């Protein structure tokens, strides 16, 4: 087998492991909460600690890989990610788990930053790269499809720790293929690392997400939260100033003059901050509201993941025949429509109320994943593919981290308002009690919270908490759908085919292809 196919296998296996880790964690969260005594905020940080470190470092990782060697960096990322997975499995408390997840994000940053660059260096623009990206997109579909099932089965049978132990053999297999079969490559013109950019960007992102996660608990007008937001804005301004002045910036702002480059980043941010970020809250609904087991919740995700798996390779084939902006637009519209279809959950609904949205949203995800992956590395010179892949993955991970934090703030705030409305005139509506009831309903600890109340108030508290949970869920699903639809409009407007590096196909061959189609 040719070396380029071995490269695609190594990248796909590593990507499979990264995405499997995200989807299996989804269904294990209630079990993690029960075993480690985690709060709702702790559960948010299981995702955000990973996404934050990944988003903050992926650009740096791409720059380092362009200088030190992409194969070497990719292998190092595999080692760090697998080692951190072992630490996650051994975590004795939520803090240890979330710190280990942050270390996982460091390894994930390197792997994400290099994966698309490795594929781009082996497959030339055009039909062959489209096929490779279709396979890459199908890998994403498989990981998303089997992740909830694998996570549910492992959590129910062996314990949640095994969702992290699973990464060890997968990482070892990818490391062997990388060492034996993947070519080394680097950017010969790269010389230095933009450490000032790294520091300002990472700190700004951390302060922003921390403010969003802690806003409801501390008060949005409190000195702490206002200070965090101001600090984030100041550091982002510093980051932009640094990037405009340094010789080799980690995020070359000039790239955003290319409309297609800007458009694909916004498309990646839109799908990540909407559907991918909202998977956390859908999982809490399936398990903590409907009472499904981890495996039962994983089975319910099959429609959305199966459609993604089926559509992704078809999208890869279409890349050389259909304009990228049309595929991005249609895919994001489907994702947005899917969330709008989900966003009217009623108290007596079963999981089938989500089914139509799962199907439509899954098809949309399958359509856009290969397109985003292809365009991200096809709008820059080949030697900058590592940087381009890193920028795209930054937008993806920032979308997930900020999305989880924003939706969590809105979800808890809206739910608490509903509890306060339904319990007006009683002690349940006073102080922080409404927020505490919503957090308990979200994290699966509502029975313990109710047990601490006087018996006459328990039924009213339970009814109000469940009503508030649904009210918050419906609002964030609606807003997430709107974000995806806005992303569709921006992609259609900004992504231009003449800015994308495509293989020239002779007219005669186009005619033959047309007759075959």
C-alpha positions in Angstrom: 0.0 0.0 0.0 1.3 3.5 -0.9 2.7 5.6 1.9 0.0 8.3 1.5 -2.7 5.8 2.4 -0.7 4.8 5.5 -0.6 8.5 6.4 -4.3 8.8 6.0 -4.8 5.7 8.2 -2.6 7.1 11.0 -4.4 10.5 10.9 -7.8 8.9 10.8 -7.0 6.6 13.7 -5.7 9.5 15.8 -8.8 11.6 14.9 -11.0 8.7 15.7 -9.4 8.5 19.2 -9.8 12.3 19.8 -13.4 12.4 18.8 -14.3 9.1 20.4 -12.9 10.5 23.7 -15.4 13.5 23.4 -18.4 11.4 22.5 -17.8 8.6 25.1 -17.4 11.3 27.8 -20.8 12.6 27.0 -22.7 9.6 28.2 -20.4 9.0 31.2 -20.9 12.4 32.8 -23.7 11.3 35.2 -21.6 8.4 36.4 -18.5 10.6 36.8 -20.7 13.0 38.9 -21.9 10.2 41.1 -18.5 8.6 41.7 -16.5 11.8 42.1 -19.1 14.0 43.7 -18.9 16.5 40.8 -21.1 19.6 40.6 -22.7 21.0 37.4 -19.8 23.4 37.0 -17.4 20.5 37.4 -19.2 18.7 34.6 -18.8 21.8 32.3 -15.1 21.8 33.1 -14.7 18.2 32.0 -15.3 19.5 28.5 -14.0 23.0 28.8 -10.7 22.1 30.4 -9.9 19.9 27.4 -11.3 22.4 24.8 -9.6 25.4 26.4 -6.1 23.9 26.4 -6.6 22.5 22.9 -7.9 25.9 21.6 -5.2 27.9 23.3 -2.3 25.7 22.1 -3.3 24.4 18.7 -2.0 27.4 16.8 1.3 27.1 18.6 1.4 23.4 18.0 0.9 24.0 14.3 3.7 26.5 14.2 6.0 24.2 16.2 5.2 21.3 13.9 6.0 23.4 10.8 9.4 24.0 12.3 10.3 20.8 14.2 8.7 18.3 11.9 5.1 17.3 11.5 5.6 13.6 11.9 7.7 14.1 15.1 5.2 16.5 16.5 2.2 14.2 15.7 3.9 11.3 17.5 4.6 13.5 20.5 1.0 14.5 20.6 -0.1 10.8 20.6 2.2 10.1 23.6 0.9 13.1 25.6 -2.7 12.4 24.8 -2.5 8.7 25.7 -0.6 9.4 28.9 -3.1 12.0 30.0 -5.9 9.5 29.3 -4.3 7.1 31.8 -4.3 10.0 34.4 -8.0 10.7 33.7 -8.8 7.1 34.3 -7.0 7.2 37.7 -8.6 10.5 38.8 -9.7 10.4 42.5 -11.6 13.7 42.4 -13.1 16.3 39.9 -10.1 18.6 40.1 -7.6 15.9 39.2 -9.8 14.8 36.4 -10.1 18.2 34.9 -6.4 19.0 35.2 -5.8 15.7 33.4 -8.3 16.7 30.7 -6.3 19.9 30.2 -3.2 17.9 29.7 -5.1 15.7 27.2 -5.9 19.0 25.4 -2.2 19.7 25.0 -1.7 16.4 23.2 -4.9 16.8 21.3 -3.7 20.3 20.1 -0.6 18.8 18.5 -2.5 16.0 16.8 -5.3 18.3 15.6 -2.9 20.9 14.3 -0.8 18.4 12.3 -3.5 15.9 11.1 -4.8 17.8 8.2 -1.4 19.1 7.2 -0.1 15.5 7.0 -3.0 14.6 4.7 -2.6 17.8 2.6 1.2 17.1 2.0 0.4 13.6 0.6 -2.7 14.2 -1.4 -2.7 16.8 -4.2 -5.6 19.3 -4.6 -8.6 18.0 -6.5 -10.4 14.7 -6.7 -7.8 12.7 -4.8 -7.7 15.0 -1.9 -11.5 15.1 -1.9 -11.6 11.3 -1.6 -9.1 11.5 1.3 -11.2 14.2 3.0 -14.3 12.1 2.5 -12.6 9.2 4.3 -11.5 11.6 7.0 -15.0 12.9 7.4 -16.3 9.3 7.5 -13.9 8.6 10.3 -15.4 11.5 12.2 -18.8 10.0 11.5 -17.8 6.6 12.8 -16.3 8.1 16.0 -19.4 10.1 16.7 -21.6 7.0 15.8 -19.9 4.4 18.0 -18.8 6.8 20.7 -22.0 7.0 22.7 -22.5 3.2 22.3 -19.0 2.4 23.4 -19.1 4.9 26.2 -22.4 3.6 27.4 -21.4 0.0 27.3 -18.1 0.6 29.0 -19.7 2.8 31.7 -22.5 0.3 32.4 -20.2 -2.8 32.5 -16.7 -1.7 33.6 -17.0 1.8 34.9 -16.5 5.3 33.4 -12.7 4.9 33.9 -12.6 2.6 30.9 -13.6 5.3 28.5 -10.1 6.7 29.1 -8.3 3.3 29.2 -9.6 2.7 25.7 -7.3 5.4 24.4 -4.2 3.5 25.3 -4.3 0.7 22.7 -5.7 3.0 20.0 -2.9 5.5 20.6 -0.3 2.8 20.6 -1.5 1.5 17.2 -1.5 5.0 15.7 2.0 5.6 17.1 3.4 2.5 15.4 1.9 3.4 12.0 3.2 7.0 12.4 6.8 5.8 13.2 7.0 3.3 10.4 4.9 4.7 7.5 4.5 8.5 7.7 6.9 10.9 5.9 8.5 13.8 7.8 7.9 17.3 6.5 8.4 20.9 7.7 8.2 24.5 6.6 11.7 25.5 5.5 11.0 29.2 6.0 9.8 29.0 9.6 12.2 30.2 12.3 10.7 31.4 15.5 7.7 30.9 17.9 5.3 33.8 18.7 5.4 33.4 22.5 3.8 36.8 23.2 0.8 35.8 20.9 0.5 32.4 22.7 0.4 34.0 26.1 -2.0 36.8 25.4 -4.4 34.5 23.4 -4.4 31.7 25.9 -5.0 34.0 28.9 -7.7 35.9 27.1 -9.6 32.7 26.3 -9.3 31.4 29.8 -10.6 34.6 31.4 -13.5 34.7 28.9 -14.6 31.1 29.6 -14.1 31.4 33.3 -16.3 34.5 33.4 -19.1 32.7 31.4 -18.9 29.6 33.6 -19.0 31.5 36.9 -21.3 34.3 35.9 -24.6 32.9 37.3 -23.0 31.9 40.6 -21.1 35.1 41.2 -23.5 37.6 39.6 -23.0 39.1 36.2 -22.5 42.5 37.6 -20.1 41.4 40.3 -16.6 42.8 40.5 -15.0 39.4 39.7 -17.0 38.7 36.6 -16.7 42.2 35.2 -13.0 42.1 35.9 -12.7 38.8 34.0 -14.5 40.2 31.0 -12.5 43.4 30.9 -9.3 41.3 31.3 -10.3 39.1 28.4 -11.0 42.1 26.1 -7.8 43.8 27.0 -5.7 40.7 26.4 -7.5 40.1 23.0 -6.6 43.6 22.0 -3.0 42.9 23.1 -3.0 39.7 21.0 -4.2 41.6 17.9 -1.5 44.2 18.4 1.2 41.6 18.8 0.1 39.7 15.7 0.2 42.9 13.6 3.8 43.6 14.7 5.7 40.4 15.0 7.6 39.0 12.1 6.1 35.5 12.3 2.7 35.7 14.0 0.9 32.6 15.2 -2.2 33.9 13.6 -1.3 35.9 10.5 -4.2 38.4 10.3 -3.5 39.0 6.6 -5.0 35.5 5.9 -8.4 36.9 6.8 -8.3 39.1 3.8 -9.1 35.9 1.9 -12.8 35.7 2.1 -12.8 31.9 1.7 -10.4 31.5 4.6 -12.5 33.7 6.9 -15.7 31.9 5.8 -14.5 28.4 6.6 -13.3 29.5 10.0 -16.7 31.0 10.8 -18.4 27.8 9.5 -16.2 25.7 11.8 -17.0 28.0 14.8 -20.8 27.9 14.0 -21.2 24.1 14.0 -18.9 23.7 17.0 -20.5 26.3 19.1 -24.0 25.1 18.3 -24.6 21.4 17.9 -21.3 20.1 19.2 -21.4 22.3 22.3 -25.1 21.4 22.9 -24.4 17.6 23.0 -23.6 18.1 26.7 -27.1 19.4 27.5 -28.8 16.9 25.3 -27.0 14.1 27.2 -28.1 15.6 30.5 -31.7 15.6 29.2 -31.5 12.0 28.1 -30.0 10.7 31.3 -30.9 13.0 34.1 -34.4 14.0 32.9 -35.6 10.9 31.1 -33.6 8.6 33.3 -31.9 6.6 30.6 -28.7 4.6 31.4 -25.5 5.5 29.7 -25.9 2.7 27.1 -29.5 3.6 26.5 -28.6 7.2 25.9 -25.8 6.1 23.5 -28.3 4.1 21.5 -30.6 7.1 21.1 -27.7 9.0 19.5 -27.4 6.5 16.7 -29.7 8.4 14.2 -27.7 11.6 14.3 -24.4 9.7 14.0 -25.5 7.2 11.4 -26.6 10.0 9.0 -23.3 11.8 9.6 -21.4 8.6 8.8 -23.3 7.9 5.6 -23.2 11.5 4.2 -19.5 12.3 4.9 -18.0 10.1 2.1 -20.6 11.3 -0.3 -19.7 14.9 0.5 -16.0 14.0 -0.1 -16.9 12.8 -3.6 -18.9 16.0 -4.2 -16.1 18.3 -3.3 -14.6 18.3 -6.9 -18.1 18.8 -8.5 -20.1 21.2 -6.2 -19.1 24.6 -4.9 -17.8 24.5 -1.3 -19.9 27.4 -0.2 -23.1 25.7 -1.3 -22.2 22.5 0.6 -21.3 24.5 3.7 -24.5 26.6 3.5 -26.8 23.6 3.0 -25.0 21.6 5.7 -25.2 24.5 8.3 -28.9 25.1 7.4 -29.5 21.4 8.1 -27.7 21.6 11.4 -29.7 24.7 12.4 -32.9 23.2 11.3 -32.2 20.0 13.3 -31.7 22.0 16.5 -34.9 24.0 15.8 -36.8 20.7 15.4 -35.4 19.5 18.7 -36.1 22.8 20.6 -39.7 22.3 21.7 -39.3 19.6 24.3 -42.5 19.0 26.4 -42.8 17.4 29.8 -44.4 14.3 28.6 -42.1 13.8 25.5 -39.9 10.7 25.1 -36.6 10.7 23.3 -38.4 10.3 20.0 -39.3 14.0 20.2 -35.6 14.6 19.3 -35.6 12.1 16.4 -36.4 14.4 13.5 -33.8 16.9 14.6 -31.2 14.2 15.1 -31.7 13.0 11.5 -31.6 16.4 9.9 -28.7 17.6 12.0 -26.7 14.4 11.5 -27.0 14.8 7.7 -25.8 18.4 8.0 -22.7 17.5 10.1 -21.8 14.7 7.6 -22.0 17.2 4.7 -19.9 20.0 6.2 -17.1 18.1 8.0 -15.2 17.0 4.9 -15.7 20.5 3.2 -14.3 22.4 6.2 -11.3 20.0 6.4 -10.6 20.4 2.7 -11.1 24.2 2.4 -9.1 24.9 5.6 -5.9 23.6 4.0 -6.7 24.4 0.3 -6.8 28.2 0.7 -3.1 28.6 1.8 0.2 27.6 0.3 1.2 24.0 1.0 4.1 25.0 3.3 1.6 26.8 5.6 -0.8 23.8 5.8 0.2 23.1 9.5 -0.6 26.7 10.5 -3.9 26.7 8.5 -5.0 23.4 10.1 -4.1 24.8 13.5 -6.2 28.0 12.9 -9.2 25.9 11.8 -9.0 23.7 14.8 -8.6 26.7 17.0 -11.9 28.0 15.7 -13.5 24.6 16.3 -12.3 24.3 19.9 -12.9 27.9 20.8 -16.5 27.3 19.5 -16.9 24.3 21.7 -15.4 25.9 24.8 -17.3 29.2 24.5 -20.5 27.5 23.3 -20.6 25.2 26.4 -19.9 28.1 28.7 -22.5 30.5 27.0 -25.2 27.9 26.7 -24.6 26.8 30.3 -25.0 30.4 31.5 -28.2 30.8 29.6 -29.5 27.4 30.5 -29.0 27.9 34.2 -30.2 31.5 34.1 -33.4 30.8 32.2 -34.1 27.7 34.2 -33.6 29.5 37.5 -36.0 32.3 36.3 -38.6 29.6 35.6 -38.2 28.1 39.0 -38.5 31.5 40.6 -41.7 32.2 38.6 -43.3 28.9 39.6 -42.4 29.1 43.3 -43.1 32.8 43.8 -44.1 33.7 47.3 -42.4 30.6 48.8 -38.9 30.1 50.3 -37.9 28.2 47.2 -37.9 31.4 45.2 -35.5 33.2 47.5 -31.8 33.8 47.0 -29.7 31.2 45.2 -32.2 28.4 45.7 -33.7 28.5 42.2 -30.2 28.2 40.6 -29.2 25.5 43.0 -32.3 23.4 42.0 -31.6 23.8 38.3 -28.0 22.8 38.8 -29.1 19.8 40.8 -31.6 18.7 38.1 -28.9 19.2 35.5 -26.2 17.2 37.2 -28.4 14.4 38.4 -28.3 15.3 42.0 -31.9 16.5 42.4 -33.0 13.7 44.8 -30.2 14.7 47.2 -31.2 18.4 46.9 -34.9 17.6 47.5 -34.0 15.4 50.6 -32.5 18.6 52.2 -35.8 20.4 51.9 -38.8 20.2 54.2 -41.1 17.4 53.1 -44.1 19.6 52.2 -41.9 21.6 49.7 -40.4 18.7 47.9 -43.1 18.0 45.3 -43.3 21.7 44.3 -39.5 22.0 44.2 -39.3 18.9 42.0 -41.9 20.1 39.5 -40.4 23.6 39.3 -36.9 22.2 38.8 -38.0 19.9 36.0 -40.0 22.6 34.3 -37.0 25.0 34.6 -34.7 22.4 33.1 -36.9 22.0 30.0 -37.3 25.8 29.7 -33.5 26.3 29.7 -33.0 23.4 27.3 -35.5 24.7 24.7 -34.0 28.2 24.8 -30.4 27.0 24.2 -31.5 24.7 21.4 -33.3 27.6 19.7 -30.4 29.9 20.0 -27.9 27.2 18.9 -30.0 26.7 15.8 -29.9 30.4 15.0 -26.1 30.5 15.4 -25.9 27.7 12.8 -28.2 29.5 10.4 -26.1 32.7 10.7 -23.0 30.6 9.9 -24.7 29.3 6.8 -25.4 32.8 5.5 -21.8 33.9 6.2 -20.3 30.8 4.5 -22.4 31.4 1.4 -21.4 35.0 1.3 -17.7 34.7 2.0 -16.4 31.3 0.6 -15.3 31.8 -3.0 -14.3 29.0 -5.2 -11.6 31.0 -7.0 -9.7 31.3 -3.7 -9.5 27.5 -3.2 -6.7 25.5 -4.7 -8.3 23.0 -7.0 -6.8 20.5 -9.4 -7.4 21.5 -13.0 -9.6 19.0 -14.8 -9.5 18.9 -18.7 -12.7 19.8 -20.4 -12.9 16.4 -22.0 -12.6 14.7 -18.7 -15.3 16.9 -17.3 -17.6 15.8 -20.1 -16.9 12.1 -19.4 -17.6 12.7 -15.7 -20.8 14.4 -16.6 -22.0 11.5 -18.7 -21.0 9.1 -15.9 -23.0 11.1 -13.4 
